[in-house]
Amino acid sequence: MAPRPRRAWQRMLSGRRLDLLDPTPLDIEITDIAHGLAFVARWNGQTQGDWPYSVAEHSLLVEDILVRLYPGIETRWRLAALLHDAPEYVIGDMISPVKAALGAEYGRMDERLTAAIHRRFGLPATLPPAIKAKIKAADRISARLEAVQIAGFTQSEAKRLFPLQNEAILSVLHIELRPPAEVRAAFLERFGMLVAEGGRAE
């Protein structure tokens, strides 16, 4: 008797069934993303405070930093920044050493999910390199801030691991820790605002 194929899908709270190996835009719901990211902890949960620092909170911060760095940036790229870690609502947030150990397959799964999420909300499956670089710059600033403020890194460690061209921006940023339900609501509110301003989505 032939072995049964391995299950590669996850049932979402919306009722959708998301195939992790072959995701489609039809199986993506923003409520699932917001809920999942609000309960996924950054830094493997090794952060200070009474609440985990979630990927949803991080995503809100990255979008805010992007606007501070590039005030005239198009709304659709702000939406892309908000969704830059969206695949982690199903595959989790793995620290860089773990991603490196897992190899290319993790990266391919992330890319497939990203493409499906982008298509679902009217963004290019693959972002233009210049936009991707801008979001990455905002992401690095967020990581530097998180490392020092809540993850227990010393300033010298953080500078070495997360070098920045613009360090002045750190002085006007602050990490916020909130219960998951509040973060989920804030994420959905920001998503709705960006869509209403023409960032795309259906």
Secondary structure, DSSP 4 states (H G I P E B T S, - for coil): -PPPPPP-EEE-TTS-EEESSS--GGG--HHHHHHHHHTSBGGGG--SSSS--BHHHHHHHHHHHHHHH-TT--HHHHHHHHTTTTTHHHH----HHHHHHH-HHHHHHHHHHHHHHHHHTT--SS--HHHHHHHHHHHHHHHHHHHHHTS---HHHHHHHS--S--GGGGG-------HHHHHHHHHHHHHHHHHTT----
